[in-house]
């Protein structure tokens, strides 16, 4: 299996939600590639974490629009970013204060073939946004 992944960060979220599990798949013999310029059509799975910036959003929507694609798109989201509080000032400014960023993230979730997440309450929230398995 060939997997292309795009990390949102290399902090705890990126480490525990993508780097470690996909690193394990790589050790088991799967071809795992960490971002970069690649022909997506050569991959089986594309995994993206919290796609919300302009470039990631436009690439995701473009990938999802290909009707004859053989790759599957998986969106990874580990926090209810629509509910970030002021007590987390960096995330609050980045997400809660940027409605366009949240709109782009929602569109990426809606376009995904599957969404992975951390908790059942967040999974319920995400299921309300997409018909994809969560």
Backbone as a printed PyTorch tensor [residue, N CA C, xyz], in Angstrom:
tensor([[[  0.8640,  -1.1720,   0.0000],
         [  0.0000,   0.0000,   0.0000],
         [  0.9060,   1.2290,   0.0000]],

        [[  0.5790,   2.2110,  -0.8200],
         [  1.3140,   3.4820,  -0.8770],
         [  0.4680,   4.5540,  -0.1980]],

        [[  1.0820,   5.2460,   0.7650],
         [  0.3760,   6.2630,   1.5490],
         [  1.1540,   7.5660,   1.4880]],

        [[  0.4710,   8.6190,   1.1130],
         [  1.0370,   9.9670,   1.1290],
         [  0.3860,  10.7210,   2.2720]],

        [[  1.1760,  11.3930,   3.0770],
         [  0.6040,  12.0930,   4.2180],
         [  1.0620,  13.5400,   4.2830]],

        [[  0.1740,  14.3970,   4.7560],
         [  0.4670,  15.8180,   4.9450],
         [  0.1770,  16.1700,   6.3990]],

        [[  1.2260,  16.4830,   7.1380],
         [  1.0970,  16.8320,   8.5550],
         [  0.7220,  18.2930,   8.7140]],

        [[ -0.1210,  18.5810,   9.6930],
         [ -0.4020,  19.9730,  10.0510],
         [  0.7020,  20.5020,  10.9440]],

        [[  1.3120,  19.6150,  11.7200],
         [  2.3960,  20.0100,  12.6160],
         [  3.2110,  18.7820,  12.9900]],

        [[  4.3410,  19.0170,  13.6100],
         [  5.1830,  17.9140,  14.0880],
         [  5.2500,  17.9240,  15.6140]],

        [[  4.2420,  18.5200,  16.2310],
         [  4.1610,  18.5210,  17.6910],
         [  3.4410,  17.2470,  18.1240]],

        [[  2.8560,  17.2590,  19.3020],
         [  2.1700,  16.0780,  19.8190],
         [  1.0970,  15.5490,  18.8850]],

        [[  0.3000,  16.4310,  18.3190],
         [ -0.7900,  15.9820,  17.4290],
         [ -0.2370,  15.2390,  16.2240]],

        [[  0.6970,  15.8480,  15.5340],
         [  1.2870,  15.2070,  14.3650],
         [  2.0140,  13.9230,  14.7210]],

        [[  2.7230,  13.9390,  15.8460],
         [  3.4790,  12.7730,  16.2690],
         [  2.5570,  11.5980,  16.5780]],

        [[  1.5810,  11.8170,  17.4610],
         [  0.7450,  10.7060,  17.9210],
         [ -0.3310,  10.2960,  16.9260]],

        [[ -0.8010,  11.2230,  16.1270],
         [ -1.9140,  10.9060,  15.2220],
         [ -1.4590,  10.4600,  13.8380]],

        [[ -0.2380,  10.8530,  13.4020],
         [  0.2110,  10.4560,  12.0670],
         [  1.6010,   9.8290,  12.0550]],

        [[  2.5960,  10.5060,  12.6020],
         [  3.9700,  10.0050,  12.4790],
         [  4.1460,   8.6090,  13.0770]],

        [[  3.6670,   8.3970,  14.2880],
         [  3.8400,   7.0810,  14.9120],
         [  3.0330,   5.9760,  14.2180]],

        [[  1.7170,   6.1570,  13.9980],
         [  0.9830,   5.0570,  13.3480],
         [  1.4470,   4.7910,  11.9180]],

        [[  1.7210,   5.8270,  11.1630],
         [  2.1630,   5.6070,   9.7870],
         [  3.6050,   5.1020,   9.7540]],

        [[  4.3980,   5.5050,  10.7430],
         [  5.7390,   4.9510,  10.8570],
         [  5.6930,   3.4480,  11.0870]],

        [[  4.7190,   2.9970,  11.8710],
         [  4.5440,   1.5570,  12.0950],
         [  4.1590,   0.8550,  10.7950]],

        [[  3.2890,   1.4660,  10.0140],
         [  2.9470,   0.8750,   8.7160],
         [  4.1750,   0.7840,   7.8170]],

        [[  5.0110,   1.8130,   7.8560],
         [  6.2420,   1.8100,   7.0590],
         [  7.1460,   0.6530,   7.4930]],

        [[  7.2860,   0.4380,   8.7960],
         [  8.1090,  -0.6640,   9.3010],
         [  7.5400,  -2.0270,   8.8930]],

        [[  6.2380,  -2.0800,   8.6400],
         [  5.6040,  -3.3320,   8.2090],
         [  5.6710,  -3.5230,   6.6970]],

        [[  6.3620,  -2.6020,   6.0170],
         [  6.5930,  -2.7900,   4.5880],
         [  5.7590,  -1.9210,   3.6620]],

        [[  4.8860,  -1.1050,   4.1960],
         [  4.1020,  -0.2120,   3.3430],
         [  4.9530,   0.9820,   2.9270]],

        [[  4.6520,   1.5300,   1.7830],
         [  5.3840,   2.6810,   1.2580],
         [  4.7040,   3.9470,   1.7720]],

        [[  5.2730,   4.5460,   2.8120],
         [  4.7140,   5.7460,   3.4300],
         [  5.6180,   6.9190,   3.0990]],

        [[  5.0330,   7.9760,   2.5430],
         [  5.7800,   9.1620,   2.1400],
         [  5.2350,  10.3480,   2.9180]],

        [[  6.1370,  11.1710,   3.4480],
         [  5.7580,  12.3210,   4.2620],
         [  5.7830,  13.5760,   3.4020]],

        [[  4.6490,  13.9610,   2.8750],
         [  4.4560,  15.2100,   2.1260],
         [  5.4180,  15.3450,   0.9550]],

        [[  5.3960,  16.4980,   0.3320],
         [  6.2650,  16.7620,  -0.8050],
         [  5.5050,  16.7880,  -2.1130]],

        [[  6.2360,  16.9820,  -3.1720],
         [  5.6560,  17.0480,  -4.5140],
         [  5.6720,  15.6530,  -5.1370]],

        [[  4.5300,  15.0260,  -5.2130],
         [  4.4000,  13.6870,  -5.7630],
         [  3.1840,  13.6170,  -6.6610]],

        [[  3.1830,  12.6500,  -7.5490],
         [  2.0110,  12.3760,  -8.3650],
         [  1.0360,  11.5790,  -7.4950]],

        [[  0.0160,  12.2310,  -7.0230],
         [ -0.9350,  11.6130,  -6.0920],
         [ -1.5790,  10.3740,  -6.7000]],

        [[ -1.6890,  10.3410,  -8.0080],
         [ -2.3310,   9.1950,  -8.6630],
         [ -1.5860,   7.8870,  -8.4280]],

        [[ -0.3250,   7.9530,  -7.9630],
         [  0.4490,   6.7330,  -7.7140],
         [  0.2500,   6.2050,  -6.2950]],

        [[ -0.5700,   6.8750,  -5.4980],
         [ -0.8030,   6.4680,  -4.1100],
         [ -2.1670,   5.8140,  -3.9670]],

        [[ -2.2950,   4.9750,  -2.9410],
         [ -3.5760,   4.3460,  -2.6070],
         [ -4.3650,   5.2150,  -1.6400]],

        [[ -3.6420,   5.8770,  -0.7340],
         [ -4.2760,   6.6700,   0.3160],
         [ -3.5330,   7.9900,   0.4650]],

        [[ -4.2910,   9.0590,   0.6520],
         [ -3.7280,  10.3640,   0.9940],
         [ -4.3370,  10.7520,   2.3330]],

        [[ -3.4730,  10.9600,   3.3280],
         [ -3.9220,  11.3310,   4.6700],
         [ -3.4730,  12.7540,   4.9370]],

        [[ -4.4040,  13.6040,   5.3370],
         [ -4.0700,  14.9840,   5.6740],
         [ -4.6000,  15.2960,   7.0660]],

        [[ -3.8350,  16.0860,   7.7790],
         [ -4.1980,  16.4510,   9.1480],
         [ -4.6890,  17.8890,   9.1770]],

        [[ -5.9280,  18.0710,   9.5980],
         [ -6.5130,  19.4120,   9.7810],
         [ -6.2500,  20.3510,   8.6090]],

        [[ -6.6560,  19.9710,   7.4260],
         [ -6.4330,  20.8060,   6.2430],
         [ -7.2850,  22.0620,   6.3280]],

        [[ -6.6450,  23.1790,   6.6410],
         [ -7.4290,  24.4040,   6.8030],
         [ -6.7820,  25.6270,   6.1860]],

        [[ -5.5130,  25.5370,   5.8010],
         [ -4.9470,  26.7230,   5.1540],
         [ -5.3400,  26.7390,   3.6870]],

        [[ -5.1250,  27.8380,   3.0200],
         [ -5.6240,  28.0320,   1.6600],
         [ -5.0500,  26.9870,   0.7010]],

        [[ -3.7540,  26.7700,   0.7470],
         [ -3.1310,  25.8320,  -0.1890],
         [ -3.5870,  24.3990,   0.0450]],

        [[ -3.5910,  23.9520,   1.2990],
         [ -4.0240,  22.5800,   1.6050],
         [ -5.4790,  22.3710,   1.1860]],

        [[ -6.3200,  23.3490,   1.4500],
         [ -7.7340,  23.2700,   1.0780],
         [ -7.8860,  23.1430,  -0.4370]],

        [[ -7.2150,  23.9900,  -1.1850],
         [ -7.3780,  23.9550,  -2.6480],
         [ -6.8650,  22.6390,  -3.2230]],

        [[ -5.7610,  22.1150,  -2.6760],
         [ -5.2530,  20.8260,  -3.1480],
         [ -6.2280,  19.7050,  -2.8160]],

        [[ -6.7990,  19.7320,  -1.6190],
         [ -7.7350,  18.6810,  -1.1840],
         [ -8.9910,  18.6780,  -2.0510]],

        [[ -9.5380,  19.8540,  -2.2850],
         [-10.7460,  19.9500,  -3.1070],
         [-10.4540,  19.4760,  -4.5300]],

        [[ -9.2850,  19.8200,  -5.0380],
         [ -8.8830,  19.3580,  -6.3730],
         [ -8.7720,  17.8380,  -6.4110]],

        [[ -8.1260,  17.2490,  -5.4190],
         [ -7.9880,  15.7880,  -5.3650],
         [ -9.3480,  15.1070,  -5.2630]],

        [[-10.2230,  15.6680,  -4.4680],
         [-11.5520,  15.0770,  -4.2720],
         [-12.4090,  15.1740,  -5.5310]],

        [[-12.1370,  16.1340,  -6.3810],
         [-12.9750,  16.3510,  -7.5620],
         [-12.7430,  15.3200,  -8.6660]],

        [[-11.6610,  14.5750,  -8.6040],
         [-11.3660,  13.5840,  -9.6350],
         [-12.2860,  12.3840,  -9.4720]],

        [[-13.2110,  12.2160, -10.3780],
         [-14.2200,  11.1520, -10.2660],
         [-13.6420,   9.7630, -10.5330]],

        [[-12.5860,   9.6750, -11.3240],
         [-12.0170,   8.3730, -11.6660],
         [-10.7910,   8.0320, -10.8170]],

        [[-10.6430,   8.6920,  -9.7040],
         [ -9.4600,   8.4760,  -8.8670],
         [ -9.4760,   7.1080,  -8.2040]],

        [[ -8.2880,   6.5630,  -8.0100],
         [ -8.1790,   5.2740,  -7.3210],
         [ -7.7100,   5.4520,  -5.8840]],

        [[ -7.2000,   6.6190,  -5.5480],
         [ -6.7460,   6.8850,  -4.1850],
         [ -7.9270,   7.2810,  -3.3080]],

        [[ -7.7680,   7.0550,  -2.0100],
         [ -8.7700,   7.4330,  -1.0230],
         [ -8.2260,   8.5730,  -0.1860]],

        [[ -9.0910,   9.4980,   0.1670],
         [ -8.7120,  10.6800,   0.9410],
         [ -9.1740,  10.5210,   2.3890]],

        [[ -8.2270,  10.6260,   3.3010],
         [ -8.5370,  10.5240,   4.7290],
         [ -8.1370,  11.8320,   5.3980]],

        [[ -9.0870,  12.4340,   6.0670],
         [ -8.8450,  13.6720,   6.8170],
         [ -8.7330,  13.2990,   8.2950]],

        [[ -7.6810,  13.7680,   8.9610],
         [ -7.4500,  13.4910,  10.3840],
         [ -7.6840,  14.7740,  11.1580]],

        [[ -8.5480,  14.7110,  12.1570],
         [ -8.8060,  15.8770,  13.0070],
         [ -8.9210,  15.3960,  14.4430]],

        [[ -8.1630,  16.0200,  15.3300],
         [ -8.0640,  15.5100,  16.6920],
         [ -8.6690,  16.4240,  17.7470]],

        [[ -9.2140,  17.5350,  17.3440],
         [ -9.8330,  18.4570,  18.2910],
         [-11.0650,  19.0980,  17.6620]],

        [[-12.0690,  19.4510,  18.4710],
         [-13.2350,  20.1730,  17.9380],
         [-12.8610,  21.6440,  17.7410]],

        [[-12.2530,  21.9430,  16.6210],
         [-11.6750,  23.2700,  16.3890],
         [-12.7230,  24.3720,  16.3000]],

        [[-13.9830,  24.0080,  16.1670],
         [-15.0630,  24.9990,  16.1490],
         [-15.3990,  25.4670,  17.5630]],

        [[-14.8560,  24.7820,  18.5660],
         [-15.1800,  25.0740,  19.9560],
         [-13.9740,  25.5310,  20.7730]],

        [[-12.9120,  25.9660,  20.1150],
         [-11.7140,  26.4070,  20.8280],
         [-12.0470,  27.6320,  21.6770]],

        [[-11.5820,  27.6090,  22.9120],
         [-11.8730,  28.6980,  23.8540],
         [-10.6880,  29.6510,  23.9760]],

        [[-10.9650,  30.8290,  24.5260],
         [ -9.9310,  31.8510,  24.7030],
         [ -8.8090,  31.4030,  25.6230]],

        [[ -9.0620,  30.4010,  26.4570],
         [ -8.0270,  29.9020,  27.3650],
         [ -6.8620,  29.2500,  26.6020]],

        [[ -7.0720,  28.9650,  25.3270],
         [ -6.0140,  28.4560,  24.4460],
         [ -5.7590,  29.5330,  23.3940]],

        [[ -5.0220,  30.6030,  23.7520],
         [ -4.9410,  31.7870,  22.8970],
         [ -4.4050,  31.5330,  21.4980]],

        [[ -3.3950,  30.6780,  21.3590],
         [ -2.8380,  30.4470,  20.0280],
         [ -3.8560,  29.7540,  19.1160]],

        [[ -4.4600,  28.6810,  19.5930],
         [ -5.4720,  27.9780,  18.7970],
         [ -6.7140,  28.8420,  18.5980]],

        [[ -7.0750,  29.6210,  19.6080],
         [ -8.2520,  30.4800,  19.5020],
         [ -8.0690,  31.4830,  18.3620]],

        [[ -6.9100,  32.1210,  18.3220],
         [ -6.6530,  33.0990,  17.2560],
         [ -6.5980,  32.4120,  15.8980]],

        [[ -5.9600,  31.2560,  15.8440],
         [ -5.7540,  30.5600,  14.5770],
         [ -7.0540,  29.9820,  14.0170]],

        [[ -7.9040,  29.4480,  14.8860],
         [ -9.1300,  28.8020,  14.4290],
         [-10.3860,  29.6190,  14.7220]],

        [[-10.6740,  29.8610,  15.9730],
         [-11.9500,  30.4730,  16.3480],
         [-12.1290,  31.8670,  15.7550]],

        [[-11.0460,  32.5910,  15.6070],
         [-11.1400,  33.9510,  15.0770],
         [-11.0690,  34.0010,  13.5530]],

        [[-10.9010,  32.8660,  12.9210],
         [-10.7560,  32.8230,  11.4620],
         [-11.8580,  31.9370,  10.8640]],

        [[-12.9860,  32.5340,  10.5920],
         [-14.1450,  31.7760,  10.0910],
         [-13.8740,  31.1470,   8.7270]],

        [[-13.0520,  31.7860,   7.9160],
         [-12.7070,  31.2120,   6.6090],
         [-11.8830,  29.9370,   6.7870]],

        [[-10.9830,  29.9220,   7.7560],
         [-10.1850,  28.7300,   8.0290],
         [-11.1040,  27.5750,   8.4410]],

        [[-12.0780,  27.8570,   9.2880],
         [-13.0230,  26.8260,   9.7140],
         [-13.9070,  26.3630,   8.5520]],

        [[-14.2670,  27.2670,   7.6720],
         [-15.0420,  26.8840,   6.4830],
         [-14.2270,  25.9480,   5.5930]],

        [[-12.9590,  26.2870,   5.3830],
         [-12.0930,  25.4370,   4.5510],
         [-11.9350,  24.0520,   5.1850]],

        [[-11.7340,  24.0030,   6.4950],
         [-11.5990,  22.7290,   7.1780],
         [-12.8640,  21.8900,   7.0220]],

        [[-14.0090,  22.5170,   7.1860],
         [-15.2840,  21.8060,   7.0220],
         [-15.4220,  21.2390,   5.6040]],

        [[-15.0430,  22.0130,   4.6060],
         [-15.1260,  21.5320,   3.2240],
         [-14.2020,  20.3440,   2.9890]],

        [[-13.0280,  20.3600,   3.6090],
         [-12.1110,  19.2220,   3.4680],
         [-12.6830,  17.9790,   4.1410]],

        [[-13.3170,  18.1550,   5.2800],
         [-13.9640,  17.0330,   5.9650],
         [-15.1000,  16.4900,   5.1120]],

        [[-15.9030,  17.3700,   4.5580],
         [-17.0250,  16.9580,   3.7120],
         [-16.5600,  16.1890,   2.4830]],

        [[-15.3950,  16.5400,   1.9370],
         [-14.8930,  15.9220,   0.7090],
         [-14.1290,  14.6250,   0.9590]],

        [[-13.8220,  14.3200,   2.2110],
         [-13.0100,  13.1410,   2.5440],
         [-13.7800,  11.8420,   2.3130]],

        [[-13.0390,  10.7910,   2.0140],
         [-13.6230,   9.4550,   1.9270],
         [-13.7610,   8.8320,   3.3110]],

        [[-12.9420,   9.3140,   4.2560],
         [-12.9810,   8.8350,   5.6300],
         [-12.3840,   9.9240,   6.5180]],

        [[-12.8580,   9.9780,   7.7480],
         [-12.3260,  10.9220,   8.7200],
         [-11.9120,  10.1260,   9.9540]],

        [[-10.6980,  10.3990,  10.4510],
         [-10.2670,   9.7600,  11.6860],
         [-10.1990,  10.8130,  12.7810]],

        [[-10.4820,  10.3770,  13.9960],
         [-10.5140,  11.3160,  15.1110],
         [-10.2020,  10.5930,  16.4200]],

        [[-10.2980,  11.3190,  17.5250],
         [ -9.8110,  10.8140,  18.8060],
         [-10.8900,  10.3600,  19.7830]],

        [[-12.0680,  10.9410,  19.7300],
         [-13.0860,  10.6220,  20.7350],
         [-14.4490,  10.4320,  20.0840]],

        [[-15.3160,   9.7170,  20.7700],
         [-16.6610,   9.5130,  20.2410],
         [-17.4670,  10.8190,  20.1650]],

        [[-17.3940,  11.7200,  21.1650],
         [-18.1240,  12.9870,  21.0090],
         [-17.6750,  13.7850,  19.7790]],

        [[-16.3750,  13.7940,  19.5190],
         [-15.8880,  14.4880,  18.3190],
         [-16.3200,  13.7310,  17.0630]],

        [[-16.3120,  12.4250,  17.1180],
         [-16.7740,  11.6350,  15.9700],
         [-18.2330,  11.9600,  15.6380]],

        [[-19.0710,  12.1070,  16.6500],
         [-20.4830,  12.4640,  16.4080],
         [-20.5740,  13.8290,  15.7210]],

        [[-19.7720,  14.7780,  16.1710],
         [-19.7650,  16.1090,  15.5680],
         [-19.3390,  16.0210,  14.0990]],

        [[-18.3140,  15.2220,  13.8310],
         [-17.8060,  15.1020,  12.4680],
         [-18.7710,  14.3330,  11.5650]],

        [[-19.4540,  13.3270,  12.1130],
         [-20.4390,  12.5860,  11.3200],
         [-21.5560,  13.4930,  10.8110]],

        [[-21.8720,  14.5210,  11.5800],
         [-22.9080,  15.4620,  11.1650],
         [-22.4460,  16.3070,   9.9670]],

        [[-21.1410,  16.3170,   9.6970],
         [-20.5990,  17.1310,   8.5980],
         [-20.3770,  16.3390,   7.3180]],

        [[-20.3970,  15.0260,   7.3880],
         [-20.0030,  14.2260,   6.2200],
         [-20.7630,  12.9240,   6.1620]],

        [[-20.8140,  12.3600,   4.9880],
         [-21.3690,  11.0170,   4.8070],
         [-20.2890,   9.9520,   4.8700]],

        [[-19.0340,  10.3920,   4.9760],
         [-17.9040,   9.4650,   5.0360],
         [-17.8610,   8.7740,   6.3890]],

        [[-17.2830,   7.5720,   6.4360],
         [-17.1040,   6.9230,   7.7380],
         [-16.2110,   7.7620,   8.6420]],

        [[-16.5790,   7.8460,   9.9100],
         [-15.7870,   8.5700,  10.9060],
         [-15.4520,   7.6070,  12.0140]]])
